[in-house]
Amino acid sequence: MKKQLKKYMEVQTKYGKHLCLFEPDDKEGYIVTVPGLPGTITWGKTISEAKRMAQEAVELCVECLAQKARILRKKEGIREFAKPSLA
């Protein structure tokens, strides 16, 4: 069975929707990357499994980035990030 070419699909996570790139691989599965979160990559045997794996990968990446931000704020003594003025 011939697989489709790579395609973009939105994946819903607890942090919102994220655009993911699904590419067929040589092992009858799909490699998934997340352009908005560089370095986030996963794999699934079917599109459905790849989508579930992408959801988990995105959520873990976002949680890791949030944790790093908390550590940096604590280390630097920052209570809140400054909000940009719209003036």
Z-matrix of the N, CA and C atoms (Angstrom, degrees):
N
C 1 1.447
C 2 1.539 1 109.20
N 3 1.322 2 116.55 1 129.44
C 4 1.453 3 121.45 2 -179.22
C 5 1.527 4 110.24 3 -83.91
N 6 1.333 5 116.45 4 131.86
C 7 1.461 6 121.04 5 179.90
C 8 1.522 7 111.02 6 -86.29
N 9 1.308 8 114.32 7 157.70
C 10 1.459 9 120.52 8 176.16
C 11 1.525 10 109.44 9 -69.88
N 12 1.310 11 115.33 10 162.44
C 13 1.457 12 120.37 11 173.62
C 14 1.518 13 108.86 12 -72.78
N 15 1.313 14 115.71 13 173.68
C 16 1.459 15 119.29 14 -179.34
C 17 1.526 16 110.12 15 -60.41
N 18 1.350 17 114.12 16 147.83
C 19 1.460 18 117.75 17 178.63
C 20 1.512 19 110.36 18 -150.09
N 21 1.320 20 115.04 19 153.35
C 22 1.459 21 122.17 20 177.75
C 23 1.520 22 109.50 21 -91.84
N 24 1.338 23 115.71 22 139.32
C 25 1.464 24 121.64 23 174.95
C 26 1.521 25 108.07 24 -143.16
N 27 1.331 26 116.05 25 147.27
C 28 1.459 27 120.31 26 174.56
C 29 1.521 28 109.04 27 -83.03
N 30 1.320 29 115.29 28 139.04
C 31 1.459 30 121.51 29 176.84
C 32 1.529 31 107.28 30 -118.71
N 33 1.323 32 115.82 31 125.09
C 34 1.465 33 121.18 32 179.55
C 35 1.525 34 109.30 33 -82.73
N 36 1.340 35 116.20 34 128.13
C 37 1.457 36 121.28 35 175.73
C 38 1.519 37 108.16 36 -125.67
N 39 1.314 38 116.76 37 176.21
C 40 1.465 39 119.25 38 177.75
C 41 1.531 40 110.86 39 -70.58
N 42 1.334 41 117.28 40 -7.37
C 43 1.461 42 122.10 41 177.41
C 44 1.526 43 112.24 42 -108.28
N 45 1.299 44 117.58 43 14.53
C 46 1.457 45 121.88 44 178.97
C 47 1.525 46 111.55 45 110.32
N 48 1.321 47 114.47 46 -171.84
C 49 1.466 48 120.41 47 -179.14
C 50 1.523 49 109.73 48 -89.68
N 51 1.332 50 115.25 49 142.46
C 52 1.459 51 121.18 50 179.30
C 53 1.521 52 108.90 51 -132.80
N 54 1.312 53 115.86 52 134.27
C 55 1.454 54 121.67 53 178.76
C 56 1.527 55 109.02 54 -78.23
N 57 1.324 56 116.30 55 126.76
C 58 1.467 57 122.11 56 -178.34
C 59 1.525 58 109.49 57 -125.14
N 60 1.323 59 115.15 58 147.75
C 61 1.462 60 121.62 59 178.01
C 62 1.531 61 108.76 60 -104.92
N 63 1.335 62 116.50 61 120.49
C 64 1.460 63 123.57 62 179.73
C 65 1.521 64 108.21 63 -104.21
N 66 1.341 65 116.11 64 122.90
C 67 1.461 66 121.40 65 -179.99
C 68 1.525 67 109.59 66 -126.99
N 69 1.334 68 117.91 67 129.12
C 70 1.462 69 119.11 68 175.90
C 71 1.527 70 110.05 69 -64.81
N 72 1.330 71 116.20 70 145.00
C 73 1.456 72 119.27 71 176.86
C 74 1.530 73 110.62 72 -115.05
N 75 1.300 74 116.69 73 -178.01
C 76 1.469 75 121.88 74 -177.42
C 77 1.526 76 113.58 75 -75.95
N 78 1.324 77 117.39 76 -11.94
C 79 1.469 78 120.98 77 -175.41
C 80 1.520 79 112.26 78 -103.27
N 81 1.314 80 116.65 79 26.66
C 82 1.475 81 121.23 80 179.17
C 83 1.514 82 112.87 81 62.09
N 84 1.298 83 116.60 82 37.61
C 85 1.458 84 121.58 83 177.38
C 86 1.514 85 109.89 84 -138.13
N 87 1.323 86 115.76 85 -165.92
C 88 1.461 87 121.36 86 -177.97
C 89 1.524 88 110.06 87 -133.29
N 90 1.319 89 115.89 88 130.05
C 91 1.457 90 122.64 89 172.93
C 92 1.523 91 106.61 90 -91.78
N 93 1.324 92 116.08 91 133.99
C 94 1.463 93 120.79 92 -179.34
C 95 1.522 94 109.02 93 -121.22
N 96 1.333 95 115.76 94 128.09
C 97 1.458 96 121.56 95 173.32
C 98 1.518 97 108.63 96 -120.79
N 99 1.335 98 115.18 97 158.61
C 100 1.469 99 121.33 98 -178.07
C 101 1.525 100 107.38 99 -122.70
N 102 1.341 101 117.66 100 99.95
C 103 1.468 102 120.22 101 -176.67
C 104 1.538 103 113.83 102 -55.89
N 105 1.316 104 117.72 103 -32.92
C 106 1.462 105 121.13 104 -179.37
C 107 1.513 106 114.23 105 -75.94
N 108 1.331 107 117.09 106 -11.32
C 109 1.463 108 122.55 107 179.06
C 110 1.529 109 108.08 108 -132.34
N 111 1.335 110 117.44 109 78.78
C 112 1.461 111 121.12 110 -176.33
C 113 1.531 112 112.20 111 -50.47
N 114 1.325 113 115.59 112 136.79
C 115 1.453 114 120.80 113 179.96
C 116 1.515 115 113.89 114 91.61
N 117 1.330 116 117.03 115 -8.07
C 118 1.460 117 120.67 116 179.21
C 119 1.523 118 108.06 117 -87.36
N 120 1.328 119 115.09 118 116.45
C 121 1.459 120 121.07 119 -177.17
C 122 1.525 121 108.90 120 -145.48
N 123 1.322 122 116.55 121 144.67
C 124 1.457 123 121.29 122 178.06
C 125 1.521 124 109.01 123 -151.90
N 126 1.323 125 117.38 124 -176.79
C 127 1.453 126 122.30 125 -175.40
C 128 1.514 127 109.37 126 -149.35
N 129 1.324 128 116.40 127 149.33
C 130 1.456 129 122.03 128 173.79
C 131 1.515 130 109.79 129 -148.44
N 132 1.325 131 116.21 130 150.35
C 133 1.469 132 121.19 131 -178.52
C 134 1.533 133 111.08 132 -70.71
N 135 1.324 134 116.90 133 -34.69
C 136 1.470 135 122.03 134 177.94
C 137 1.526 136 108.34 135 -121.70
N 138 1.317 137 116.21 136 166.49
C 139 1.471 138 120.02 137 176.55
C 140 1.523 139 109.79 138 -58.66
N 141 1.325 140 116.57 139 -43.30
C 142 1.466 141 121.18 140 -179.27
C 143 1.526 142 111.18 141 -60.81
N 144 1.321 143 117.22 142 -46.18
C 145 1.457 144 120.64 143 179.26
C 146 1.533 145 110.25 144 -66.64
N 147 1.316 146 116.88 145 -41.31
C 148 1.463 147 121.02 146 179.39
C 149 1.528 148 110.46 147 -61.94
N 150 1.323 149 116.91 148 -37.48
C 151 1.464 150 121.18 149 178.66
C 152 1.535 151 110.89 150 -65.45
N 153 1.333 152 116.33 151 -42.72
C 154 1.476 153 120.31 152 177.67
C 155 1.530 154 110.40 153 -64.44
N 156 1.318 155 116.45 154 -41.32
C 157 1.460 156 120.45 155 179.12
C 158 1.531 157 111.00 156 -66.03
N 159 1.336 158 116.81 157 -38.03
C 160 1.468 159 120.90 158 177.81
C 161 1.525 160 110.16 159 -64.51
N 162 1.320 161 117.09 160 -41.26
C 163 1.465 162 121.29 161 178.12
C 164 1.533 163 109.50 162 -58.16
N 165 1.311 164 116.21 163 -47.87
C 166 1.469 165 120.39 164 -179.94
C 167 1.532 166 111.20 165 -63.74
N 168 1.328 167 117.21 166 -43.56
C 169 1.465 168 121.18 167 -179.06
C 170 1.527 169 111.55 168 -62.55
N 171 1.333 170 117.02 169 -42.94
C 172 1.467 171 120.89 170 179.12
C 173 1.525 172 110.00 171 -63.68
N 174 1.321 173 117.34 172 -46.69
C 175 1.461 174 120.55 173 -178.74
C 176 1.525 175 111.18 174 -61.52
N 177 1.329 176 117.40 175 -42.52
C 178 1.461 177 120.24 176 178.26
C 179 1.524 178 111.79 177 -65.56
N 180 1.322 179 117.08 178 -39.31
C 181 1.457 180 121.00 179 178.99
C 182 1.532 181 111.10 180 -64.56
N 183 1.318 182 116.86 181 -45.96
C 184 1.471 183 121.11 182 179.54
C 185 1.529 184 110.00 183 -61.94
N 186 1.330 185 116.92 184 -43.28
C 187 1.461 186 120.50 185 179.88
C 188 1.528 187 111.25 186 -64.53
N 189 1.320 188 116.88 187 -38.93
C 190 1.464 189 121.50 188 177.62
C 191 1.531 190 110.75 189 -64.36
N 192 1.328 191 116.71 190 -44.74
C 193 1.471 192 120.59 191 178.67
C 194 1.531 193 111.27 192 -63.36
N 195 1.325 194 116.85 193 -39.49
C 196 1.470 195 120.66 194 178.29
C 197 1.528 196 110.17 195 -64.30
N 198 1.319 197 117.06 196 -41.45
C 199 1.463 198 121.30 197 178.37
C 200 1.526 199 110.67 198 -63.38
N 201 1.334 200 116.91 199 -42.90
C 202 1.465 201 120.39 200 178.00
C 203 1.525 202 110.87 201 -61.68
N 204 1.329 203 117.00 202 -39.81
C 205 1.464 204 120.91 203 179.01
C 206 1.529 205 110.31 204 -63.95
N 207 1.341 206 117.25 205 -41.00
C 208 1.468 207 120.21 206 178.25
C 209 1.525 208 110.87 207 -63.20
N 210 1.326 209 117.05 208 -41.66
C 211 1.469 210 121.37 209 179.57
C 212 1.525 211 110.01 210 -63.80
N 213 1.328 212 117.00 211 -44.54
C 214 1.469 213 120.63 212 179.41
C 215 1.522 214 111.62 213 -63.36
N 216 1.334 215 116.44 214 -43.23
C 217 1.481 216 119.11 215 178.89
C 218 1.517 217 110.23 216 -61.19
N 219 1.324 218 116.57 217 -43.13
C 220 1.463 219 120.74 218 -179.04
C 221 1.527 220 110.10 219 -65.32
N 222 1.330 221 116.75 220 -44.85
C 223 1.459 222 122.25 221 -179.35
C 224 1.527 223 111.37 222 -61.63
N 225 1.311 224 116.67 223 -40.54
C 226 1.463 225 121.67 224 -177.17
C 227 1.531 226 112.72 225 -89.51
N 228 1.322 227 117.23 226 -3.46
C 229 1.463 228 120.28 227 -179.75
C 230 1.520 229 113.29 228 72.21
N 231 1.320 230 116.85 229 26.43
C 232 1.465 231 120.91 230 -179.32
C 233 1.524 232 108.48 231 -91.63
N 234 1.326 233 117.00 232 126.46
C 235 1.462 234 120.06 233 179.24
C 236 1.521 235 111.43 234 -84.74
N 237 1.325 236 116.30 235 -40.77
C 238 1.462 237 121.53 236 179.41
C 239 1.511 238 108.73 237 -144.71
N 240 1.303 239 114.59 238 154.90
C 241 1.453 240 118.28 239 173.13
C 242 1.529 241 108.32 240 -79.21
N 243 1.319 242 116.78 241 140.02
C 244 1.460 243 120.77 242 179.42
C 245 1.526 244 109.11 243 -67.92
N 246 1.324 245 115.05 244 139.56
C 247 1.461 246 120.20 245 176.97
C 248 1.517 247 108.17 246 -90.59
N 249 1.319 248 117.66 247 132.78
C 250 1.474 249 119.34 248 -179.42
C 251 1.522 250 110.92 249 -67.32
N 252 1.310 251 115.32 250 144.56
C 253 1.458 252 118.92 251 177.27
C 254 1.513 253 108.78 252 -83.63
N 255 1.306 254 116.14 253 146.95
C 256 1.458 255 121.47 254 -179.09
C 257 1.515 256 111.97 255 -97.27
N 258 1.314 257 117.07 256 10.24
C 259 1.463 258 120.77 257 -177.16
C 260 1.491 259 112.74 258 -74.72
